[in-house]
């Protein structure tokens, strides 16, 4: 692998080095944070190209329990045919690959590219469950599930600019709301309700904040200003909710991310012409207290209904998005405390809100403490939003307690406990539609394991 990287770097140097003496460096950049995503390092010296490649393997032992309407059980029976129950204990994991390069010309022009590849570790059964396409009999062994795995691009973009004028990014990437997000503690343990243990199902509270795939997997263009006296600003434009893989001209009318109007109910909830903007400040207070704070916002249009559009979520009318986020984190002597609040016209994770629906209000409070190689902490979040149209507002809540311990370079021990619950009167979370049953659902997850990074 290293020889292949060196050969690639040499080719880059040949194309780059016409009229410029280029120094090629191949490095391993250990990802930071539980998700592991590496933003551009921007550390290439003038006349240098730095190629980055890193891997991450997370493996955990976990146990999960689910319940509904005041009861508890060791398995979510309604998610399985014939009333089957799930075994609570399991061994789970997640693999990621990160690559890219950073470069700088002798005149100070900086440019590069970043890519994040993830594992889609789900097999296929006859109904297409577990993320598969369906159409085949389920395998009776692990081998049949394993070969159904795929790798997919989660982020992929390039950037160009200078220290004086800022950077222009384009591709599948975080917008300003995700990039500047502050005051959320979703790096505790495996990441809490935005982490590896909480693979979404009907009992899992939806993580409402912006560092989610509905933000960073869409294709957009963004300007990121230079940092000045601790302040930095950004603005982005996203034409539609497609990523870089979407086929613009031949997408199905039943599932098209690029429509401006549609007769399909599934399309009407999509956003389009999204603009995000924000500002953040990173510095110190009184010379001793670190501060990281941000203020961001989003506005977005919607797919218009066609002349024969059928009702979606009980309505064919959705409102344009308009919502904002404020976050702050303060650090002193290893202790960090913070909070975040988000609110406005949005429904869940960057979805348009039905007309007459309930504006979203989400908040989170938490903290962590770092002493030597150990970091531990806790957080609580609550989100009130419309959910299913025509009913009372939905509420998701969650608590995470987690700890990370750096055993040695490239290996960490992680432990986490999550308790989450959801409620919407008149909505059956198990069937996914209106109903008198299963209006309250909850989950408990406990897990521990290792994170290996190179």
C-alpha positions as CSV (number, residue, x, y, z in Angstrom):
1,X,0.0,0.0,0.0
2,X,2.8,2.4,0.9
3,X,4.5,1.8,-2.4
4,X,1.3,2.5,-4.2
5,X,1.0,5.8,-2.3
6,X,4.5,6.8,-3.2
7,X,3.9,6.1,-6.8
8,X,0.7,8.1,-6.8
9,X,2.5,10.9,-5.0
10,X,5.3,10.8,-7.5
11,X,2.8,11.2,-10.4
12,X,1.2,14.2,-8.5
13,X,4.7,15.7,-8.2
14,X,5.4,15.3,-11.9
15,X,2.2,17.1,-12.9
16,X,2.7,19.7,-10.1
17,X,6.4,20.2,-10.5
18,X,6.4,21.8,-14.0
19,X,8.0,25.2,-13.2
20,X,7.8,24.3,-9.4
21,X,10.1,22.2,-7.3
22,X,7.8,19.9,-5.4
23,X,8.5,17.9,-2.3
24,X,6.3,14.9,-1.9
25,X,5.4,13.5,1.5
26,X,3.3,10.5,2.3
27,X,2.0,10.4,5.9
28,X,-0.5,8.6,8.0
29,X,-2.9,11.1,9.7
30,X,-4.6,9.6,12.6
31,X,-8.3,10.8,12.6
32,X,-9.6,12.8,15.5
33,X,-13.0,12.4,17.1
34,X,-15.2,9.3,17.2
35,X,-16.5,9.7,13.7
36,X,-12.9,9.9,12.5
37,X,-13.4,12.4,9.7
38,X,-10.3,14.4,8.9
39,X,-10.7,17.9,7.5
40,X,-7.9,19.3,5.3
41,X,-4.8,19.6,7.3
42,X,-3.5,22.7,5.4
43,X,0.0,22.0,6.6
44,X,1.7,21.6,3.3
45,X,4.7,23.9,3.0
46,X,5.3,26.0,-0.1
47,X,6.2,23.6,-3.0
48,X,5.0,20.5,-1.1
49,X,2.3,18.0,-1.6
50,X,1.2,15.9,1.5
51,X,-0.7,12.8,0.8
52,X,-2.9,11.5,3.7
53,X,-4.2,8.0,4.2
54,X,-5.7,6.6,7.4
55,X,-7.9,3.7,8.5
56,X,-10.2,3.2,11.5
57,X,-11.6,0.0,12.9
58,X,-14.2,0.2,15.7
59,X,-15.2,-3.0,17.5
60,X,-17.7,-3.2,20.4
61,X,-19.5,-5.5,22.7
62,X,-23.0,-4.1,23.3
63,X,-26.4,-4.9,24.7
64,X,-29.7,-3.2,23.8
65,X,-33.2,-3.2,25.3
66,X,-36.3,-1.7,23.9
67,X,-39.8,-1.0,25.2
68,X,-43.1,0.7,24.4
69,X,-46.0,2.4,26.3
70,X,-44.4,1.8,29.7
71,X,-43.3,-1.8,29.1
72,X,-39.8,-3.1,28.5
73,X,-38.6,-6.1,26.6
74,X,-35.3,-7.7,25.5
75,X,-36.2,-7.4,21.8
76,X,-38.1,-5.2,19.5
77,X,-40.7,-7.9,18.4
78,X,-42.6,-5.7,15.9
79,X,-39.5,-5.3,13.7
80,X,-39.4,-9.0,12.9
81,X,-41.8,-11.3,11.1
82,X,-43.9,-13.6,13.2
83,X,-43.2,-11.7,16.5
84,X,-39.6,-12.8,16.7
85,X,-37.4,-11.1,19.4
86,X,-33.9,-9.8,19.0
87,X,-31.1,-11.1,21.2
88,X,-30.0,-8.2,23.3
89,X,-26.2,-8.8,23.3
90,X,-24.1,-8.5,20.2
91,X,-20.6,-7.7,18.8
92,X,-20.7,-4.8,16.4
93,X,-18.2,-2.6,14.6
94,X,-17.6,-0.1,11.9
95,X,-14.7,0.4,9.4
96,X,-13.7,3.6,7.7
97,X,-11.0,4.7,5.3
98,X,-9.9,8.4,4.9
99,X,-7.7,9.7,2.1
100,X,-6.7,12.9,0.4
101,X,-3.9,15.3,-0.2
102,X,-3.0,18.9,0.7
103,X,-0.7,21.0,-1.4
104,X,0.8,24.5,-1.6
105,X,2.5,26.2,-4.5
106,X,5.6,28.4,-4.1
107,X,3.3,31.4,-4.6
108,X,1.0,30.4,-1.7
109,X,-1.9,28.8,-3.5
110,X,-3.4,26.0,-1.3
111,X,-5.5,23.2,-2.7
112,X,-6.3,19.6,-2.0
113,X,-9.0,16.9,-1.8
114,X,-10.6,14.8,0.9
115,X,-12.5,11.5,0.8
116,X,-14.2,9.4,3.5
117,X,-15.2,5.8,2.7
118,X,-17.4,3.8,5.0
119,X,-18.5,0.2,5.3
120,X,-22.1,-0.7,4.6
121,X,-22.1,-3.8,6.8
122,X,-25.6,-5.1,6.0
123,X,-26.7,-8.3,4.2
124,X,-29.8,-9.0,2.2
125,X,-32.8,-11.2,2.8
126,X,-35.8,-11.9,0.6
127,X,-37.6,-8.7,1.7
128,X,-34.6,-6.4,1.2
129,X,-34.2,-5.9,4.9
130,X,-30.8,-4.9,6.4
131,X,-30.1,-2.5,3.6
132,X,-30.1,-5.0,0.7
133,X,-32.0,-4.9,-2.5
134,X,-34.1,-8.0,-1.9
135,X,-35.1,-10.6,-4.3
136,X,-33.0,-13.5,-3.0
137,X,-33.3,-16.0,-0.2
138,X,-31.5,-15.1,3.0
139,X,-28.2,-16.9,3.7
140,X,-28.1,-19.3,6.7
141,X,-24.5,-18.3,7.4
142,X,-22.3,-15.3,7.9
143,X,-20.5,-15.7,4.6
144,X,-23.6,-14.9,2.6
145,X,-24.2,-11.7,4.5
146,X,-20.5,-10.6,4.3
147,X,-20.3,-10.6,0.5
148,X,-23.3,-8.3,0.4
149,X,-21.2,-5.6,2.1
150,X,-20.4,-2.5,0.1
151,X,-18.1,0.5,0.5
152,X,-19.6,4.0,-0.2
153,X,-18.4,7.6,-0.2
154,X,-19.6,9.6,2.8
155,X,-17.7,12.8,2.0
156,X,-15.7,13.8,-1.0
157,X,-14.7,17.3,-2.0
158,X,-11.9,19.5,-3.2
159,X,-10.7,22.9,-2.1
160,X,-8.6,25.8,-3.4
161,X,-7.6,29.2,-1.9
162,X,-5.0,31.2,0.0
163,X,-4.5,32.3,3.6
164,X,-5.4,35.9,2.5
165,X,-8.7,35.3,0.6
166,X,-9.9,32.1,2.2
167,X,-10.9,28.7,0.7
168,X,-13.5,27.6,-1.8
169,X,-14.7,24.1,-1.3
170,X,-16.9,22.1,-3.7
171,X,-18.3,18.6,-3.4
172,X,-20.0,16.3,-0.9
173,X,-19.2,17.9,2.4
174,X,-20.2,19.6,5.7
175,X,-22.0,22.9,5.3
176,X,-21.4,25.8,7.7
177,X,-23.9,24.6,10.3
178,X,-22.2,21.2,10.6
179,X,-18.7,22.6,10.2
180,X,-19.1,25.2,12.9
181,X,-21.4,23.2,15.2
182,X,-20.4,23.9,18.8
183,X,-21.5,22.8,22.3
184,X,-22.7,19.3,21.5
185,X,-21.0,16.3,23.2
186,X,-21.4,13.6,20.6
187,X,-17.8,12.3,21.0
188,X,-18.5,10.6,24.3
189,X,-17.8,6.9,24.1
190,X,-18.7,5.8,20.6
191,X,-20.6,9.0,19.9
192,X,-23.9,8.7,21.8
193,X,-27.0,9.2,19.7
194,X,-24.8,10.2,16.8
195,X,-22.5,7.3,17.2
196,X,-21.8,3.7,16.2
197,X,-24.0,1.9,18.8
198,X,-27.2,3.8,17.8
199,X,-28.0,2.4,14.4
200,X,-31.3,4.0,13.7
201,X,-34.6,2.1,14.3
202,X,-38.0,3.2,15.4
203,X,-37.1,3.5,19.1
204,X,-34.0,5.5,18.6
205,X,-34.3,9.3,19.2
206,X,-33.3,11.2,16.1
207,X,-30.1,13.3,16.7
208,X,-31.4,16.8,15.7
209,X,-28.1,18.7,15.3
210,X,-26.4,19.4,12.0
211,X,-23.4,17.0,12.0
212,X,-25.5,14.3,10.3
213,X,-25.5,12.7,6.8
214,X,-28.5,14.8,5.6
215,X,-26.2,17.7,5.8
216,X,-22.7,16.5,4.9
217,X,-23.5,14.0,2.1
218,X,-25.2,16.6,-0.1
219,X,-23.3,18.3,-2.9
220,X,-22.6,22.0,-2.3
221,X,-20.2,24.8,-2.9
222,X,-18.9,26.8,0.1
223,X,-16.7,29.8,0.8
224,X,-14.7,29.6,4.1
225,X,-13.1,32.9,5.2
226,X,-9.7,33.2,6.7
227,X,-9.5,33.2,10.5
228,X,-9.2,36.8,11.8
229,X,-8.7,37.6,15.5
230,X,-10.4,34.3,16.3
231,X,-13.4,34.9,14.0
232,X,-14.3,32.9,10.9
233,X,-17.3,33.0,8.6
234,X,-18.7,30.7,5.9
235,X,-21.6,30.5,3.4
236,X,-22.7,27.6,1.2
237,X,-25.2,26.9,-1.6
238,X,-26.8,23.5,-2.3
239,X,-29.0,23.2,-5.4
240,X,-30.8,20.1,-4.2
241,X,-30.5,17.2,-1.8
242,X,-28.5,15.0,-4.2
243,X,-25.0,13.8,-3.5
244,X,-22.2,13.5,-6.1
245,X,-23.5,10.1,-7.4
246,X,-27.0,11.2,-8.4
247,X,-27.9,10.8,-12.0
248,X,-29.4,14.2,-12.8
249,X,-31.1,13.4,-16.1
250,X,-32.5,9.9,-15.6
251,X,-33.6,9.7,-12.0
252,X,-36.8,7.9,-11.2
253,X,-39.9,10.0,-10.7
254,X,-40.5,8.0,-7.5
255,X,-37.1,8.7,-6.1
256,X,-35.4,11.8,-7.5
257,X,-33.3,14.2,-5.5
258,X,-33.2,16.8,-8.2
259,X,-36.9,17.5,-9.0
260,X,-38.3,21.0,-8.7
261,X,-41.9,19.8,-8.8
262,X,-43.3,16.3,-8.6
263,X,-46.5,14.3,-8.6
264,X,-44.8,11.7,-6.2
265,X,-45.7,12.2,-2.6
266,X,-42.2,11.0,-1.6
267,X,-40.5,14.0,-3.3
268,X,-42.5,16.8,-1.7
269,X,-40.7,16.7,1.6
270,X,-37.3,17.3,-0.1
271,X,-35.5,20.7,0.3
272,X,-33.8,22.5,-2.6
273,X,-31.8,25.8,-3.1
274,X,-30.4,25.5,0.4
275,X,-28.3,28.4,1.7
276,X,-26.3,28.0,4.9
277,X,-24.3,30.7,6.6
278,X,-22.5,31.2,9.9
279,X,-19.8,32.7,12.0
280,X,-17.7,31.3,14.9
281,X,-15.2,32.5,17.4
282,X,-12.4,30.5,19.0
283,X,-10.3,32.2,21.6
284,X,-9.9,32.8,25.4
285,X,-11.7,34.6,28.1
286,X,-9.7,36.3,30.9
287,X,-6.6,34.7,29.4
288,X,-7.4,31.3,31.0
289,X,-10.8,30.1,29.8
290,X,-11.1,28.7,26.3
291,X,-14.2,29.6,24.4
292,X,-15.6,28.2,21.2
293,X,-19.0,29.6,20.1
294,X,-20.9,29.7,16.8
295,X,-24.1,31.2,15.3
296,X,-25.4,29.6,12.1
297,X,-28.6,29.4,10.0
298,X,-30.2,27.8,7.0
299,X,-32.9,28.8,4.5
300,X,-34.2,26.3,1.9
301,X,-37.0,26.0,-0.6
302,X,-39.1,22.9,-1.3
303,X,-40.2,20.6,-4.1
304,X,-43.5,21.9,-5.4
305,X,-46.5,19.5,-5.8
306,X,-47.5,18.6,-9.3
307,X,-51.1,18.7,-10.5
308,X,-51.8,15.1,-9.5
309,X,-49.6,14.9,-6.3
310,X,-51.0,12.5,-3.7
311,X,-51.0,13.4,0.0
312,X,-47.6,12.9,1.8
313,X,-47.6,12.7,5.6
314,X,-51.2,13.8,5.5
315,X,-50.6,16.9,3.4
316,X,-49.2,18.0,0.0
317,X,-48.1,21.4,1.4
318,X,-44.7,22.0,3.0
319,X,-43.1,25.2,4.2
320,X,-39.7,26.5,3.2
321,X,-37.0,25.9,5.8
322,X,-35.8,28.7,8.0
323,X,-33.9,27.8,11.2
324,X,-30.9,28.7,13.2
325,X,-28.4,27.3,15.7
326,X,-26.3,28.8,18.6
327,X,-23.7,26.8,20.5
328,X,-21.0,27.6,23.1
329,X,-18.3,25.5,24.9
330,X,-16.0,26.7,27.7
331,X,-12.9,24.9,28.7
332,X,-10.8,25.4,31.9
333,X,-8.2,23.0,33.3
334,X,-9.4,20.0,31.4
335,X,-13.1,20.6,32.1
336,X,-15.4,21.5,29.2
337,X,-19.0,22.5,29.6
338,X,-21.3,23.6,26.8
339,X,-24.8,23.9,25.4
340,X,-26.5,24.2,22.0
341,X,-30.0,25.3,21.0
342,X,-31.5,25.0,17.5
343,X,-34.9,26.1,16.4
344,X,-37.2,27.2,13.5
345,X,-39.0,25.8,10.5
346,X,-37.5,22.3,10.1
347,X,-38.7,18.8,10.8
348,X,-36.1,16.4,12.1
349,X,-32.9,16.2,10.2
350,X,-33.0,18.9,7.5
351,X,-36.5,17.8,6.3
352,X,-39.2,20.4,5.3
353,X,-42.0,21.0,7.8
354,X,-45.6,20.4,6.8
355,X,-47.8,23.5,6.6
356,X,-49.5,24.1,10.0
357,X,-46.9,22.0,11.7
358,X,-44.9,22.6,14.9
359,X,-41.7,24.6,14.7
360,X,-38.7,22.6,15.9
361,X,-36.9,23.5,19.2
362,X,-33.9,21.3,20.2
363,X,-31.4,21.9,22.9
364,X,-28.5,20.0,24.4
365,X,-26.3,20.5,27.6
366,X,-23.3,18.5,28.6
367,X,-19.7,18.4,29.7
368,X,-16.6,16.3,29.8
369,X,-13.4,16.2,31.8
370,X,-10.0,15.2,30.5
371,X,-7.3,14.0,32.9
372,X,-4.2,12.5,31.4
373,X,-5.3,9.8,28.9
374,X,-8.9,9.6,30.2
375,X,-11.8,11.6,29.1
376,X,-15.3,11.1,30.5
377,X,-18.6,13.0,30.6
378,X,-22.3,13.2,30.0
379,X,-24.9,15.0,28.0
380,X,-28.7,15.4,27.6
381,X,-30.7,16.5,24.6
382,X,-34.3,17.2,23.9
383,X,-36.0,17.9,20.6
384,X,-39.6,18.9,20.0
385,X,-40.7,18.9,16.4
386,X,-43.7,18.1,14.2
387,X,-42.9,14.5,13.1
388,X,-46.0,13.0,11.5
389,X,-48.3,15.7,10.1
390,X,-51.7,16.4,11.7
391,X,-50.8,15.1,15.1
392,X,-49.5,16.8,18.3
393,X,-45.8,17.5,18.2
394,X,-43.3,14.7,18.6
395,X,-40.6,14.8,21.3
396,X,-37.3,12.9,21.3
397,X,-34.9,12.9,24.3
398,X,-31.7,11.2,25.2
399,X,-29.0,10.8,27.8
400,X,-25.4,9.6,27.2
401,X,-22.7,8.8,29.7
402,X,-19.4,7.9,28.1
403,X,-15.7,7.6,28.5
404,X,-12.6,7.3,26.3
405,X,-9.2,6.1,27.4
406,X,-6.1,6.4,25.2
407,X,-4.2,3.1,25.8
408,X,-1.4,3.8,23.3
409,X,-1.0,5.7,20.0
410,X,-3.7,4.5,17.6
411,X,-5.8,2.5,20.1
412,X,-8.5,3.7,22.5
413,X,-10.9,2.0,24.9
414,X,-14.5,3.3,24.7
415,X,-17.4,2.8,27.0
416,X,-20.9,4.3,26.7
417,X,-24.4,4.1,28.2
418,X,-27.5,5.6,26.3
419,X,-31.1,6.0,27.4
420,X,-33.5,7.4,24.9
421,X,-37.2,7.8,24.6
422,X,-39.7,9.2,22.0
423,X,-43.4,10.2,22.2
424,X,-46.1,11.4,19.8
425,X,-49.7,11.0,20.6
426,X,-51.6,9.2,17.9
427,X,-48.5,7.9,16.2
428,X,-47.5,4.2,16.2
429,X,-43.6,4.2,16.1
430,X,-43.5,0.4,15.3
431,X,-45.9,0.5,12.3
432,X,-44.6,3.9,11.1
433,X,-48.0,5.6,10.8
434,X,-51.0,6.9,12.9
435,X,-52.3,4.5,15.5
436,X,-53.4,4.2,19.1
437,X,-50.5,1.8,20.1
438,X,-46.8,2.3,20.7
439,X,-47.0,6.1,21.1
440,X,-44.2,6.0,23.6
441,X,-41.0,4.0,22.8
442,X,-37.7,3.8,24.6
443,X,-34.3,2.2,24.4
444,X,-31.3,1.4,26.6
445,X,-27.9,0.6,25.1
446,X,-24.7,-0.2,26.9
447,X,-21.5,-0.9,25.0
448,X,-17.7,-1.0,25.3
449,X,-14.9,-1.8,23.0
450,X,-11.8,-0.6,21.1
451,X,-11.0,1.9,18.4
452,X,-8.0,1.2,16.3
453,X,-6.7,3.9,14.0
454,X,-3.7,4.2,11.7
